[in-house]
Amino acid sequence: MLYSPHILKKKFVNKVVNKYNEVISSSEEWKEMGRCRCDDNSTEHFTTDNGSIYTPKYHIVCDKCQISEGDEVKVYSDDGSYRGGGKVYNAPKCNYLGYMSIYV
């Protein structure tokens, strides 16, 4: 991407389970996924299958990476200040170009 002033991070949760599939311990870490552009979103509206309307708070454009619906992401500015984030609602990938749009 030519214009990417922000840094995208994704939450990874590591769980240790016993033989009964009970969680013994868990830890989380935020890994950097690359550069991105995070825009405030107030114009896009999505209608879910059950008819409810969802308005995402942020529209994030980044290079293709391993982010899918349901993941938690955060976006930071170059100076380290928090820009925005939340749970990914929709993460379509572009077929021919090397970027994806994420709606949070």
C-alpha positions, 0 to 999 in steps of 0.5 A: 500500500502506498499510504499506510500511516498506522500499525495493525496488531492482532490478538493471539490467545494461547490456551493450555488444556488438560485431557478433559479439555478444561483450560489450565492456563491461558496467555494473550499477546498482540502481534504486529500484522503490518502497516495499514490505514484506519479511517473512522466509519460513519457511512457504511451499514451492513444488514445481517442475515436476521435483518439487524443493521450493523454500523462498524466504527472503523474501516481498516485497509491493509496488505493481505494478512491472516485476519478473519471475522471474529478476531480482535485487532488494534490500530496504533499511530506511528507515535505509539498512540492508540487509534482504534480497534475491536472485534472484526465484523467483516474482512473481505480480501481483494481477488486481484490486488494485494490488500484487504478491507477490515470492518471493526 
